[in-house]
């Protein structure tokens, strides 16, 4: 039944906050509607203070909408049972420092009703998934930022939810850690999990998301399939490998002889700075 | 029916998970170090043997009273401080660290979260009091034995008749470890429980640990003379006759617990018995305030936005 229902349905969400100064109302989210179907990876992007986190909090029932409606798999977000199938990783979370990685997952697992052997197996599986088996019994106080984000992602997945909500999952993490989190999100997508994330790293959003929404000053300004949004409809890209200068000249001539078509740019494609960094640092890591 | 039982058991299970976690969190903050201070106070109280002007049959009883007085006083202080500070610390810390988001994003009702946190603090207070009580009872038991030995020797030397010796023995035993003393320790726990639930209520609308702590201590002190103030107000001429005045008085007693009721602890220090009825009454009062404050906290917390 759930397959037919949207994983996330936000309809005309409006959220006003009272400001302390003169009790004026501040509209953080203004008539935002988002619909995410099961299995989709949706990225919400926008500058700081544009209403991304408030939208996510409204979806999780952490703030009540001023007007509009939020539902998860058809259940009203303000109902506790709507959170049975959701995992959430907030921005810059500080988990309980006195707990070890395994204890943290056990705690969240028990809150979701897991116990006994099932819980222990799940804890081991998740620590493996986020590559933290080695830090299993180390207290979180000694974890790096990247490790904290990964244990945070593991706790979000503890009850094997159908929807994961990630608020800036790579904020403050170095490129290697950031890539690990990106790979984890891709793994979740392969498993058919629905992911709703917001991030400042547009390149990463582009790499993992199939749907994107751009929010600005509380309003949704653009939304749709990523491929549709970023494609330049009147241009075609051909990337050649080991092409001789003669072949390139022939292509140029062929284009010039075609009516209406023109060459916009010819050059060597560039790698990204992130890929260069990863390639160099991973090479240095090797003995 | 089975659905209701399942729902209740899942509530209880979540509350116990949060309570055990809060307890572990506080224990790992090394709060039990205060037990060393308690042990020092216990040892010191053994030396407060004030000069006495009673007969030889009262020899050493002052030390026993001193041990009880210092122990119960320290227990009261530590339990109230622990109850208020621990409760005032836990909630704002979860909000500040955003760990609260991760908990409330799971299927955890807000009442379960609050009840779990409160129970965690109460577990800590209970274990602390149990350890202090163990130490007090052990010291008191040993010291009572020593006092009785001295008294027996004295009685033999003076050639006291057996019935006088028995009376002296009974009087000394009254000052030693007794069920009334255990009841008094339980009353100390009840008072700390009321304060913890009150601090929980305050911390739901205050975002600062310091504010919660100060206001809680203020209410604690007011609670010790609110009954007198209420009586004085009601007896002050016409004010006492009006329905409005009585309503205010009722409201005041609802929000501010009357801690004078717990003065029975002083009587136990003096060697008097604590009636079971009185202990039952204190238990009911403690339960009433703990439940009332917890539900009031829930009322505020359920509407709170993060």
Interface residues (C-beta under 8 A of the other chain):
Chain A: X57 X60 X61 X62 X63 X64 X80 X81 X83 X84 X86 X87 X88 X89 X90 X91 X92 X93 X94 X95 X96 X98 X99 X107 X108 X110 X111 X112 X113 X152 X155 X156 X159 X165
Chain B: X10 X13 X14 X17 X18 X21 X24 X25 X28 X29 X97 X98 X99 X101 X102 X103 X104 X105 X106 X107 X108 X109 X303 X305 X306
